[in-house]
């Protein structure tokens, strides 16, 4: 069983910042695309950001210019730096690893971490 360990969630006022971390076994991390998802109550899980094996990043429009996804292949850890947080960013955030970008080859999830942004 592959375990991804997330940390860094919490409560912050609007305009504040948080950084999420996601640590994974090296043999999985080094060959996986990183995805960050979030799920607010009563909504479907939403893809927020991705980082490819080569470090190319992509974001959903609502977080562009506020969030920065990154990966440290030496530490086998992915990060999501979230700045200028808004109440609508409140959700449980999940990290995801997919081997070579394909869920069919391997699809692993973190336990989720709560992010709460107050007005």
N, CA, C and O of each residue as an XYZ file, in Angstrom:
476
protein
N       0.860     -1.186      0.000
C       0.000      0.000      0.000
C       0.894      1.232      0.000
O       1.698      1.427      0.912
N       0.748      2.057     -1.023
C       1.531      3.283     -1.120
C       0.858      4.357     -0.291
O      -0.347      4.582     -0.404
N       1.647      5.021      0.546
C       1.087      6.046      1.423
C       1.674      7.396      1.058
O       2.892      7.574      1.024
N       0.792      8.341      0.786
C       1.189      9.730      0.600
C       0.818     10.480      1.872
O      -0.298     10.340      2.373
N       1.729     11.262      2.388
C       1.493     11.965      3.642
C       1.408     13.458      3.377
O       2.374     14.095      2.957
N       0.232     13.992      3.634
C       0.002     15.416      3.429
C       0.118     16.171      4.735
O      -0.144     15.634      5.811
N       0.518     17.437      4.621
C       0.547     18.313      5.785
C       0.415     19.761      5.331
O       0.568     20.067      4.148
N       0.132     20.644      6.278
C       0.167     22.063      5.986
C      -1.165     22.762      5.913
O      -1.202     23.983      5.754
N      -2.268     22.037      6.024
C      -3.555     22.712      5.994
C      -3.799     23.481      7.273
O      -2.989     23.452      8.199
N      -4.935     24.177      7.312
C      -5.266     24.935      8.511
C      -6.262     26.019      8.221
O      -6.951     26.010      7.201
N      -6.323     26.951      9.137
C      -7.257     28.080      9.042
C      -6.478     29.349      8.778
O      -5.408     29.563      9.348
N      -7.019     30.193      7.910
C      -6.357     31.451      7.612
C      -7.411     32.464      7.219
O      -8.473     32.094      6.717
N      -7.135     33.721      7.439
C      -8.050     34.767      6.994
C      -7.838     35.049      5.511
O      -6.769     34.780      4.964
N      -8.849     35.584      4.882
C      -8.752     35.932      3.460
C      -7.543     36.826      3.227
O      -7.271     37.751      3.992
N      -6.825     36.524      2.146
C      -5.606     37.253      1.852
C      -4.355     36.588      2.397
O      -3.241     36.968      2.036
N      -4.526     35.613      3.250
C      -3.393     34.925      3.844
C      -2.831     33.836      2.946
O      -3.273     33.644      1.813
N      -1.831     33.121      3.489
C      -1.128     32.099      2.716
C      -1.003     30.809      3.518
O      -0.948     30.824      4.748
N      -0.961     29.711      2.805
C      -0.660     28.399      3.376
C       0.183     27.628      2.362
O       0.104     27.874      1.159
N       0.992     26.692      2.867
C       1.735     25.804      1.980
C       1.438     24.360      2.353
O       1.646     23.942      3.492
N       0.955     23.616      1.386
C       0.694     22.196      1.580
C       1.896     21.387      1.104
O       2.577     21.762      0.149
N       2.145     20.271      1.788
C       3.215     19.363      1.397
C       2.643     17.976      1.213
O       1.638     17.614      1.825
N       3.293     17.205      0.364
C       2.860     15.834      0.105
C       4.112     14.990     -0.093
O       4.813     15.134     -1.094
N       4.389     14.113      0.859
C       5.572     13.264      0.806
C       5.188     11.869      0.339
O       4.141     11.340      0.713
N       6.052     11.280     -0.486
C       5.737      9.980     -1.075
C       6.992      9.121     -1.152
O       8.104      9.645     -1.083
N       6.829      7.819     -1.292
C       7.997      6.957     -1.508
C       8.718      7.346     -2.785
O       8.089      7.676     -3.790
N      10.047      7.306     -2.740
C      10.826      7.781     -3.864
C      10.604      7.011     -5.157
O      10.619      7.591     -6.242
N      10.399      5.703     -5.038
C      10.244      4.909     -6.266
C       8.951      5.238     -6.993
O       8.831      4.982     -8.191
N       7.993      5.798     -6.286
C       6.731      6.216     -6.920
C       6.835      7.674     -7.371
O       6.456      8.018     -8.490
N       7.348      8.514     -6.493
C       7.358      9.954     -6.761
C       8.129     10.284     -8.026
O       7.697     11.115     -8.825
N       9.257      9.640     -8.206
C      10.151     10.011     -9.302
C       9.583      9.716    -10.682
O      10.081     10.247    -11.675
N       8.570      8.898    -10.764
C       8.005      8.544    -12.066
C       6.545      8.968    -12.191
O       5.826      8.490    -13.068
N       6.116      9.860    -11.316
C       4.692     10.225    -11.273
C       4.446     11.690    -11.560
O       5.238     12.559    -11.193
N       3.334     11.944    -12.221
C       2.803     13.302    -12.338
C       2.090     13.633    -11.030
O       1.345     12.813    -10.494
N       2.321     14.825    -10.528
C       1.686     15.273     -9.295
C       0.420     16.046     -9.628
O       0.415     16.905    -10.509
N      -0.636     15.735     -8.924
C      -1.868     16.502     -9.049
C      -2.326     16.968     -7.681
O      -2.193     16.246     -6.692
N      -2.858     18.162     -7.627
C      -3.498     18.667     -6.414
C      -4.986     18.866     -6.727
O      -5.346     19.523     -7.703
N      -5.825     18.293     -5.890
C      -7.273     18.381     -6.033
C      -7.851     19.000     -4.770
O      -7.199     19.044     -3.727
N      -9.089     19.477     -4.880
C      -9.797     19.940     -3.699
C     -11.266     19.580     -3.829
O     -11.809     19.429     -4.924
N     -11.885     19.449     -2.658
C     -13.302     19.113     -2.626
C     -13.963     19.874     -1.492
O     -13.636     19.687     -0.320
N     -14.894     20.731     -1.862
C     -15.690     21.459     -0.879
C     -16.961     20.655     -0.592
O     -17.370     19.847     -1.426
N     -17.591     20.856      0.564
C     -18.793     20.101      0.896
C     -19.856     20.231     -0.191
O     -20.145     21.333     -0.658
N     -20.433     19.102     -0.590
C     -21.509     19.116     -1.570
C     -21.062     19.322     -3.004
O     -21.892     19.513     -3.893
N     -19.751     19.286     -3.238
C     -19.255     19.478     -4.606
C     -18.394     18.297     -5.028
O     -18.001     17.469     -4.207
N     -18.110     18.235     -6.320
C     -17.234     17.184     -6.826
C     -15.777     17.585     -6.624
O     -15.448     18.767     -6.520
N     -14.925     16.587     -6.572
C     -13.493     16.852     -6.451
C     -13.030     17.583     -7.712
O     -13.370     17.214     -8.836
N     -12.244     18.631     -7.480
C     -11.812     19.513     -8.566
C     -10.289     19.476     -8.694
O      -9.576     19.540     -7.692
N      -9.798     19.373     -9.914
C      -8.356     19.444    -10.149
C      -7.912     20.900    -10.048
O      -8.459     21.774    -10.720
N      -6.926     21.145     -9.214
C      -6.450     22.507     -8.972
C      -5.161     22.782     -9.733
O      -5.015     23.831    -10.360
N      -4.223     21.836     -9.678
C      -2.913     22.060    -10.287
C      -2.252     20.728    -10.589
O      -2.526     19.716     -9.943
N      -1.380     20.749    -11.582
C      -0.574     19.572    -11.890
C       0.879     19.983    -12.110
O       1.168     21.110    -12.512
N       1.778     19.055    -11.841
C       3.203     19.248    -12.137
C       3.695     17.974    -12.810
O       3.623     16.891    -12.229
N       4.192     18.104    -14.027
C       4.626     16.924    -14.763
C       5.979     16.433    -14.260
O       6.600     17.056    -13.398
N       6.420     15.322    -14.803
C       7.736     14.794    -14.447
C       8.836     15.804    -14.753
O       9.846     15.867    -14.052
N       8.632     16.580    -15.790
C       9.622     17.572    -16.172
C       9.444     18.910    -15.504
O      10.198     19.843    -15.780
N       8.455     19.026    -14.622
C       8.262     20.264    -13.870
C       7.337     21.269    -14.517
O       7.228     22.402    -14.049
N       6.664     20.870    -15.596
C       5.718     21.787    -16.224
C       4.460     21.854    -15.358
O       3.935     20.834    -14.913
N       3.997     23.070    -15.134
C       2.870     23.273    -14.233
C       1.647     23.761    -14.995
O       1.747     24.465    -16.000
N       0.489     23.360    -14.480
C      -0.762     23.837    -15.041
C      -1.733     24.054    -13.906
O      -1.674     23.365    -12.888
N      -2.640     25.022    -14.079
C      -3.550     25.407    -13.007
C      -4.955     25.606    -13.538
O      -5.157     25.966    -14.698
N      -5.922     25.365    -12.666
C      -7.259     25.767    -13.007
C      -7.342     27.292    -12.928
O      -6.609     27.920    -12.163
N      -8.229     27.877    -13.715
C      -8.243     29.331    -13.874
C      -8.430     30.067    -12.554
O      -7.863     31.142    -12.360
N      -9.211     29.507    -11.655
C      -9.565     30.232    -10.430
C      -8.388     30.410     -9.477
O      -8.461     31.234     -8.565
N      -7.296     29.652     -9.669
C      -6.166     29.761     -8.760
C      -4.909     30.283     -9.438
O      -3.893     30.517     -8.783
N      -4.981     30.463    -10.750
C      -3.817     30.955    -11.481
C      -3.380     32.284    -10.897
O      -4.215     33.113    -10.535
N      -2.095     32.486    -10.806
C      -1.479     33.715    -10.272
C      -1.586     33.816     -8.757
O      -1.090     34.778     -8.170
N      -2.228     32.835     -8.111
C      -2.282     32.825     -6.636
C      -1.614     31.582     -6.051
O      -0.991     31.646     -4.992
N      -1.747     30.462     -6.741
C      -1.191     29.203     -6.259
C       0.034     28.830     -7.098
O       0.098     29.120     -8.293
N       1.001     28.182     -6.446
C       2.177     27.676     -7.145
C       2.422     26.229     -6.721
O       2.656     25.939     -5.548
N       2.362     25.340     -7.694
C       2.651     23.922     -7.433
C       4.096     23.644     -7.803
O       4.608     24.175     -8.789
N       4.745     22.816     -7.017
C       6.136     22.485     -7.301
C       6.432     21.071     -6.798
O       5.629     20.451     -6.101
N       7.608     20.592     -7.176
C       8.030     19.275     -6.717
C       9.533     19.312     -6.455
O      10.289     19.957     -7.181
N       9.944     18.616     -5.415
C      11.357     18.474     -5.085
C      11.678     16.983     -5.220
O      11.360     16.186     -4.338
N      12.303     16.626     -6.323
C      12.555     15.216     -6.584
C      13.639     14.639     -5.665
O      13.753     13.422     -5.520
N      14.428     15.515     -5.051
C      15.437     15.023     -4.098
C      14.801     14.647     -2.764
O      15.283     13.756     -2.065
N      13.718     15.333     -2.421
C      13.027     15.074     -1.150
C      11.770     14.230     -1.349
O      11.090     13.893     -0.379
N      11.456     13.888     -2.602
C      10.242     13.102     -2.898
C       9.005     13.770     -2.309
O       8.141     13.111     -1.731
N       8.940     15.069     -2.465
C       7.861     15.849     -1.863
C       7.327     16.856     -2.875
O       8.082     17.481     -3.620
N       6.004     16.995     -2.879
C       5.342     17.997     -3.696
C       4.786     19.077     -2.790
O       4.472     18.836     -1.625
N       4.670     20.272     -3.348
C       4.187     21.417     -2.575
C       3.107     22.154     -3.346
O       3.079     22.155     -4.576
N       2.218     22.780     -2.585
C       1.255     23.704     -3.166
C       1.283     24.962     -2.310
O       0.754     24.985     -1.198
N       1.904     25.999     -2.839
C       1.950     27.290     -2.163
C       0.701     28.066     -2.548
O       0.449     28.302     -3.729
N      -0.071     28.458     -1.561
C      -1.342     29.139     -1.812
C      -1.280     30.531     -1.198
O      -1.181     30.682      0.020
N      -1.340     31.542     -2.051
C      -1.296     32.927     -1.611
C      -2.612     33.624     -1.911
O      -3.409     33.162     -2.727
N      -2.821     34.741     -1.237
C      -4.041     35.530     -1.448
C      -5.284     34.626     -1.422
O      -6.122     34.658     -2.323
N      -5.367     33.836     -0.376
C      -6.467     32.878     -0.268
C      -7.800     33.582     -0.128
O      -7.899     34.656      0.466
N      -8.828     32.951     -0.689
C     -10.181     33.491     -0.661
C     -11.105     32.489      0.032
O     -10.797     31.298      0.075
N     -12.233     32.952      0.575
C     -13.159     32.016      1.228
C     -13.586     30.869      0.315
O     -13.832     29.760      0.790
N     -13.675     31.127     -0.984
C     -14.081     30.075     -1.910
C     -12.994     29.021     -2.128
O     -13.237     28.018     -2.798
N     -11.801     29.237     -1.572
C     -10.754     28.209     -1.610
C     -10.933     27.178     -0.491
O     -10.221     26.174     -0.456
N     -11.867     27.418      0.411
C     -12.100     26.491      1.511
C     -12.516     25.125      0.973
O     -13.483     25.010      0.220
N     -11.770     24.092      1.371
C     -12.012     22.731      0.880
C     -11.037     21.782      1.554
O     -10.110     22.207      2.243
N     -11.259     20.503      1.346
C     -10.241     19.507      1.669
C      -9.369     19.343      0.433
O      -9.872     19.122     -0.669
N      -8.057     19.452      0.624
C      -7.118     19.363     -0.476
C      -6.427     18.003     -0.449
O      -6.009     17.516      0.601
N      -6.321     17.408     -1.632
C      -5.727     16.084     -1.773
C      -4.564     16.147     -2.764
O      -4.659     16.810     -3.797
N      -3.483     15.464     -2.450
C      -2.451     15.276     -3.463
C      -2.651     13.912     -4.117
O      -3.197     12.981     -3.525
N      -2.193     13.837     -5.343
C      -2.373     12.632     -6.153
C      -1.113     12.392     -6.972
O      -0.527     13.328     -7.515
N      -0.709     11.150     -7.055
C       0.401     10.768     -7.928
C      -0.098      9.758     -8.941
O      -0.790      8.803     -8.588
N       0.251      9.966    -10.194
C      -0.103      8.999    -11.240
C       1.174      8.621    -11.965
O       1.881      9.473    -12.504
N       1.453      7.334    -11.968
C       2.656      6.861    -12.623
C       2.633      7.234    -14.102
O       1.700      6.885    -14.826
N       3.657      7.938    -14.535
C       3.785      8.372    -15.930
C       2.516      9.100    -16.420
O       2.243      9.144    -17.620
N       1.767      9.655    -15.496
C       0.573     10.419    -15.843
C      -0.651      9.579    -16.159
O      -1.665     10.119    -16.602
N      -0.582      8.286    -15.944
C      -1.704      7.409    -16.281
C      -2.247      6.739    -15.030
O      -1.521      6.038    -14.325
N      -3.543      6.961    -14.755
C      -4.177      6.323    -13.603
C      -4.153      4.811    -13.732
O      -4.130      4.105    -12.724
N      -4.157      4.305    -14.957
C      -4.165      2.855    -15.170
C      -2.851      2.223    -14.716
O      -2.816      1.039    -14.381
N      -1.779      2.999    -14.704
C      -0.474      2.470    -14.313
C      -0.233      2.593    -12.808
O       0.609      1.892    -12.247
N      -0.968      3.479    -12.172
C      -0.799      3.655    -10.733
C      -1.406      4.974    -10.323
O      -1.063      6.008    -10.898
N      -2.296      4.974     -9.349
C      -3.057      6.150     -8.954
C      -3.097      6.170     -7.438
O      -3.718      5.305     -6.819
N      -2.434      7.157     -6.830
C      -2.259      7.166     -5.384
C      -2.718      8.509     -4.819
O      -2.508      9.560     -5.424
N      -3.352      8.449     -3.643
C      -3.941      9.642     -3.043
C      -3.440      9.858     -1.619
O      -3.187      8.913     -0.871
N      -3.307     11.130     -1.277
C      -3.053     11.497      0.104
C      -4.340     11.432      0.901
O      -5.424     11.221      0.356
N      -4.195     11.618      2.208
C      -5.340     11.483      3.104
C      -6.227     12.720      3.105
O      -7.335     12.686      3.641
N      -5.758     13.802      2.515
C      -6.517     15.044      2.497
C      -6.175     15.921      3.682
O      -5.923     15.437      4.785
N      -6.170     17.216      3.435
C      -5.918     18.173      4.513
C      -6.900     19.339      4.352
O      -7.106     19.842      3.247
N      -7.497     19.756      5.459
C      -8.522     20.794      5.428
C      -7.880     22.178      5.340
O      -6.952     22.503      6.082
N      -8.396     22.973      4.423
C      -8.020     24.384      4.318
C      -9.295     25.199      4.511
O     -10.273     25.020      3.785
N      -9.274     26.093      5.493
C     -10.421     26.927      5.781
C      -9.997     28.382      5.713
O      -9.064     28.801      6.399
N     -10.693     29.153      4.877
C     -10.382     30.569      4.701
C     -11.589     31.373      5.165
O     -12.686     31.232      4.624
N     -11.381     32.212      6.165
C     -12.488     33.015      6.678
C     -12.479     34.392      6.006
O     -11.423     34.886      5.608
N     -13.663     35.009      5.881
C     -13.742     36.319      5.211
C     -12.960     37.383      5.966
O     -12.921     38.538      5.542
